[in-house]
Amino acid sequence: MRYYIIAGERSGDLHASNLIRSLQEQDPEATLRGWGGDYMENAGCELVRHYKDLAFMGFTEVLLHLNTFRKALQACKDDIQQWQPDVVILVDFSGFNLRIARFVKTLGIPVFYYISPKIWAWNQKRVHMIRAVVDRMFVILPFEKDFYGSFDYNVDYVGNPLCDAIRQFEPNPNFREENGLDERPIIAVLPGSRAQEIERTIHFMVSVLPPFMDYQFVIAAVTSLPRSVYEPWRRNNIRVVYDQTYDLLSQADVAMVTSGTATLETAMFNVPQVVCYKSSYPTYLIAKALIKVDYISLVNLIAGREVVKELIQDEFTPSNLMKELDRLLKNETYRQRVLEGYADIREKLGPPGASEKAARLMISYLKEPETIEN
């Protein structure tokens, strides 16, 4: 079968790549094409366009790039129509992918969505539109099945693909030596994978260095962005490592992390963390008015309570950051409470195998089209 897959950022690219491998294992005749990144291409997908061309975020940022967004959307529609896949599989990236879903539905091609848009966070009524244009939804967070069920929309919970990615990870025994790191404990800095979020967070993150000279700060960088985004921050006691986030987390004592998938990845590596988030003020005000959940990190959302501290917008200050790092490093009772929260989250997520389960379900639905309908 012919699978067209669209992912719009690093984590979606990673999860799509594992799905691709599972589809190939279960469907030897699989041909794959799509929009995504290096992970997808290395897994065997013919890449039409890299997600870094669309790596802007936020309400106001999208408006500034509206013409680029429209051109990309039309190019993607044209490519799908020309290639005529058996199914289009959308991976998160809702602002782009939901528009693609509406178009693909008019072509009579099945639409599968892997990793739900976060509609439970804001504008929950979008579930009705999603139900109209998405034939099958495959969710990766335990509470999402109940959320969709409250709207009488039956979705498949397949487990969380991070469990798969981390299960496959093999630590580099020479990580420290190859990156010029000494034996001091590490404070990991995970500032995000988009230039805008990095610009708004990284200077605060590294500004807290002076009280922690017994530690080395290591910035998790990605090669999908220019090195000029990171290199100005490289100095004494601050190192930058590229595309080695899991190796970094496997060695870190604590981490400073932007919101998103990285917060859950950090928890899966059992690294106590503080979540840091700052956007443009107009974007923040709009989001604050719309968001319907109590937390922004996946860690706290899955737990249903505060497991890790979230420093958002005006609360994200160097003094607050230093205070929280100090607690995580020196208060053993507090640190242990965070780790116990992580254990609860792992239990809720369930065992590995999300990619295999999602691929198996997708293929079975395609082989028996009458089962696709909800």
NORVENNOR-V441544 format. One record per residue. N is the residue number from 1. RES is the residue in three letters. SS is DSSP state (h for helix, s for strand, l for the rest). PHI is phi in whole degrees, -180 to 180 (999 if undefined). NEAR is the number of other ideal C-beta (glycine too) atoms within 12 Angstrom. Layout:
n;res;ss;phi;near
N;RES;SS;PHI;NEAR
N;RES;SS;PHI;NEAR
This chain:
n;res;ss;phi;near
1;MET;l;999;29
2;ARG;s;-105;26
3;TYR;s;-113;42
4;TYR;s;-111;45
5;ILE;s;-122;55
6;ILE;s;-128;53
7;ALA;s;-128;47
8;GLY;l;-116;45
9;GLU;l;-159;42
10;ARG;h;-59;41
11;SER;h;-66;40
12;GLY;h;-64;41
13;ASP;h;-60;43
14;LEU;h;-62;41
15;HIS;h;-68;46
16;ALA;h;-64;51
17;SER;h;-65;36
18;ASN;h;-70;46
19;LEU;h;-63;53
20;ILE;h;-58;42
21;ARG;h;-61;30
22;SER;h;-68;36
23;LEU;h;-63;41
24;GLN;h;-66;24
25;GLU;h;-65;18
26;GLN;h;-94;25
27;ASP;l;-135;26
28;PRO;l;-59;10
29;GLU;l;-92;14
30;ALA;l;-63;31
31;THR;s;-121;23
32;LEU;s;-126;37
33;ARG;s;-143;32
34;GLY;s;172;46
35;TRP;s;-110;42
36;GLY;s;178;47
37;GLY;l;-145;41
38;ASP;h;-63;22
39;TYR;h;-60;36
40;MET;h;-64;40
41;GLU;h;-64;26
42;ASN;h;-66;18
43;ALA;h;-81;32
44;GLY;l;115;27
45;CYS;l;-91;38
46;GLU;s;-73;23
47;LEU;s;-89;30
48;VAL;s;-86;29
49;ARG;s;-153;29
50;HIS;s;-87;26
51;TYR;h;-65;41
52;LYS;h;-63;27
53;ASP;h;-71;23
54;LEU;h;-122;35
55;ALA;l;-86;35
56;PHE;l;-118;30
57;MET;l;-146;36
58;GLY;l;87;28
59;PHE;h;-64;25
60;THR;h;-69;20
61;GLU;h;-66;26
62;VAL;h;-65;28
63;LEU;h;-61;19
64;LEU;h;-68;17
65;HIS;l;-111;23
66;LEU;h;-60;17
67;ASN;h;-67;12
68;THR;h;-61;20
69;PHE;h;-61;25
70;ARG;h;-64;18
71;LYS;h;-64;16
72;ALA;h;-65;33
73;LEU;h;-60;31
74;GLN;h;-68;18
75;ALA;h;-62;22
76;CYS;h;-68;37
77;LYS;h;-59;30
78;ASP;h;-62;18
79;ASP;h;-68;26
80;ILE;h;-63;37
81;GLN;h;-63;20
82;GLN;h;-73;15
83;TRP;h;-79;26
84;GLN;l;54;20
85;PRO;l;-73;33
86;ASP;l;-79;32
87;VAL;s;-159;43
88;VAL;s;-111;45
89;ILE;s;-111;55
90;LEU;s;-101;49
91;VAL;s;-121;49
92;ASP;l;51;39
93;PHE;l;51;41
94;SER;h;-64;35
95;GLY;h;-57;32
96;PHE;h;-89;39
97;ASN;h;-70;45
98;LEU;h;-69;33
99;ARG;h;-69;28
100;ILE;h;-64;42
101;ALA;h;-60;41
102;ARG;h;-60;22
103;PHE;h;-68;26
104;VAL;h;-62;34
105;LYS;h;-59;26
106;THR;h;-71;17
107;LEU;h;-85;24
108;GLY;l;79;16
109;ILE;l;-94;31
110;PRO;s;-60;33
111;VAL;s;-117;40
112;PHE;s;-110;46
113;TYR;s;-120;46
114;TYR;s;-111;48
115;ILE;l;80;45
116;SER;l;-63;39
117;PRO;l;-58;37
118;LYS;l;-84;35
119;ILE;l;-73;35
120;TRP;l;-69;34
121;ALA;l;-82;27
122;TRP;s;-159;21
123;ASN;l;53;23
124;GLN;l;-64;24
125;LYS;l;-67;14
126;ARG;h;-64;29
127;VAL;h;-58;32
128;HIS;h;-68;16
129;MET;h;-67;21
130;ILE;h;-61;36
131;ARG;h;-61;28
132;ALA;h;-75;18
133;VAL;h;-116;31
134;VAL;l;-111;41
135;ASP;l;-75;35
136;ARG;s;-140;38
137;MET;s;-110;45
138;PHE;s;-117;41
139;VAL;s;-101;40
140;ILE;l;-123;44
141;LEU;l;-117;40
142;PRO;h;-56;27
143;PHE;h;-76;29
144;GLU;h;-70;37
145;LYS;h;-62;25
146;ASP;h;-68;17
147;PHE;h;-59;29
148;TYR;h;-66;32
149;GLY;h;-61;20
150;SER;l;-67;16
151;PHE;l;-105;24
152;ASP;l;60;12
153;TYR;l;-120;30
154;ASN;l;-84;22
155;VAL;l;-121;37
156;ASP;s;-103;34
157;TYR;s;-89;30
158;VAL;l;-110;40
159;GLY;l;93;35
160;ASN;l;-106;42
161;PRO;h;-66;46
162;LEU;h;-61;40
163;CYS;h;-61;31
164;ASP;h;-68;32
165;ALA;h;-62;34
166;ILE;h;-74;30
167;ARG;h;-62;20
168;GLN;h;-80;21
169;PHE;l;-70;24
170;GLU;l;-119;12
171;PRO;l;-59;17
172;ASN;l;-84;20
173;PRO;l;-66;11
174;ASN;l;-106;13
175;PHE;h;-54;25
176;ARG;h;-64;25
177;GLU;h;-61;13
178;GLU;h;-68;14
179;ASN;l;-111;25
180;GLY;l;68;17
181;LEU;l;-99;30
182;ASP;l;-94;17
183;GLU;l;-87;11
184;ARG;l;-64;19
185;PRO;l;-62;25
186;ILE;s;-110;37
187;ILE;s;-104;44
188;ALA;s;-82;44
189;VAL;s;-116;48
190;LEU;s;-113;48
191;PRO;l;-88;42
192;GLY;l;108;41
193;SER;l;-123;38
194;ARG;l;-118;33
195;ALA;h;-58;27
196;GLN;h;-63;28
197;GLU;h;-70;35
198;ILE;h;-65;35
199;GLU;h;-60;27
200;ARG;h;-90;29
201;THR;h;-120;41
202;ILE;h;-66;37
203;HIS;h;-67;24
204;PHE;h;-69;32
205;MET;h;-62;45
206;VAL;h;-84;32
207;SER;h;-69;26
208;VAL;l;-88;35
209;LEU;l;-59;29
210;PRO;h;-50;16
211;PRO;h;-74;20
212;PHE;h;-122;30
213;MET;l;-71;15
214;ASP;l;-81;18
215;TYR;l;-119;33
216;GLN;s;-114;32
217;PHE;s;-88;41
218;VAL;s;-129;44
219;ILE;s;-90;44
220;ALA;s;-85;45
221;ALA;s;-107;36
222;VAL;l;-125;37
223;THR;l;-77;22
224;SER;l;-74;32
225;LEU;l;-112;32
226;PRO;l;-62;16
227;ARG;h;-63;18
228;SER;h;-63;14
229;VAL;h;-69;29
230;TYR;l;-107;34
231;GLU;h;-59;17
232;PRO;h;-60;18
233;TRP;h;-93;30
234;ARG;l;-74;24
235;ARG;s;-161;16
236;ASN;l;-57;14
237;ASN;l;75;26
238;ILE;s;-126;33
239;ARG;s;-115;35
240;VAL;s;-123;34
241;VAL;s;-122;34
242;TYR;s;-106;25
243;ASP;l;53;26
244;GLN;l;-135;30
245;THR;h;-61;41
246;TYR;h;-67;30
247;ASP;h;-62;28
248;LEU;h;-63;42
249;LEU;h;-66;38
250;SER;h;-69;28
251;GLN;h;-112;36
252;ALA;s;-78;39
253;ASP;s;-91;30
254;VAL;s;-145;42
255;ALA;s;-145;47
256;MET;s;-107;52
257;VAL;s;-135;50
258;THR;s;-73;44
259;SER;l;-67;43
260;GLY;l;114;32
261;THR;h;-59;38
262;ALA;h;-59;43
263;THR;h;-66;42
264;LEU;h;-74;40
265;GLU;h;-58;41
266;THR;h;-62;45
267;ALA;h;-64;40
268;MET;h;-65;35
269;PHE;l;-90;36
270;ASN;l;64;27
271;VAL;l;-104;38
272;PRO;s;-56;40
273;GLN;s;-144;48
274;VAL;s;-121;48
275;VAL;s;-92;43
276;CYS;s;-123;46
277;TYR;s;-145;40
278;LYS;l;-149;34
279;SER;l;-124;33
280;SER;l;-62;24
281;TYR;h;-64;16
282;PRO;h;-60;18
283;THR;h;-62;27
284;TYR;h;-62;24
285;LEU;h;-64;17
286;ILE;h;-66;20
287;ALA;h;-62;28
288;LYS;h;-61;21
289;ALA;h;-73;13
290;LEU;h;-99;19
291;ILE;s;-68;25
292;LYS;l;-109;20
293;VAL;l;-113;26
294;ASP;l;-84;16
295;TYR;l;-134;28
296;ILE;l;-110;35
297;SER;l;-89;39
298;LEU;h;-62;43
299;VAL;h;-58;45
300;ASN;h;-72;31
301;LEU;h;-64;35
302;ILE;h;-68;33
303;ALA;h;-70;31
304;GLY;l;76;20
305;ARG;l;-163;19
306;GLU;l;-81;19
307;VAL;l;-96;36
308;VAL;l;-123;42
309;LYS;s;-74;35
310;GLU;s;-111;32
311;LEU;s;-106;33
312;ILE;s;-114;28
313;GLN;h;51;25
314;ASP;h;-68;15
315;GLU;h;-79;22
316;PHE;l;-83;35
317;THR;l;-128;22
318;PRO;h;-57;24
319;SER;h;-67;16
320;ASN;h;-65;25
321;LEU;h;-66;39
322;MET;h;-62;25
323;LYS;h;-62;21
324;GLU;h;-72;35
325;LEU;h;-61;40
326;ASP;h;-61;23
327;ARG;h;-65;24
328;LEU;h;-66;37
329;LEU;h;-87;30
330;LYS;h;-116;21
331;ASN;l;-100;17
332;GLU;h;-64;13
333;THR;h;-64;12
334;TYR;h;-65;24
335;ARG;h;-60;27
336;GLN;h;-66;17
337;ARG;h;-64;22
338;VAL;h;-63;37
339;LEU;h;-66;27
340;GLU;h;-66;20
341;GLY;h;-63;29
342;TYR;h;-61;32
343;ALA;h;-63;18
344;ASP;h;-63;21
345;ILE;h;-66;36
346;ARG;h;-61;28
347;GLU;h;-66;16
348;LYS;h;-67;30
349;LEU;h;-70;34
350;GLY;l;86;23
351;PRO;l;-76;16
352;PRO;l;-64;24
353;GLY;l;117;25
354;ALA;h;-61;35
355;SER;h;-63;40
356;GLU;h;-64;26
357;LYS;h;-66;31
358;ALA;h;-62;41
359;ALA;h;-62;39
360;ARG;h;-61;24
361;LEU;h;-66;35
362;MET;h;-60;40
363;ILE;h;-65;32
364;SER;h;-66;21
365;TYR;h;-64;28
366;LEU;h;-69;32
367;LYS;h;-74;18
368;GLU;l;-126;14
369;PRO;h;-55;16
370;GLU;h;-67;10
371;THR;h;-87;18
372;ILE;l;-67;25
373;GLU;l;-61;14
374;ASN;l;-76;20
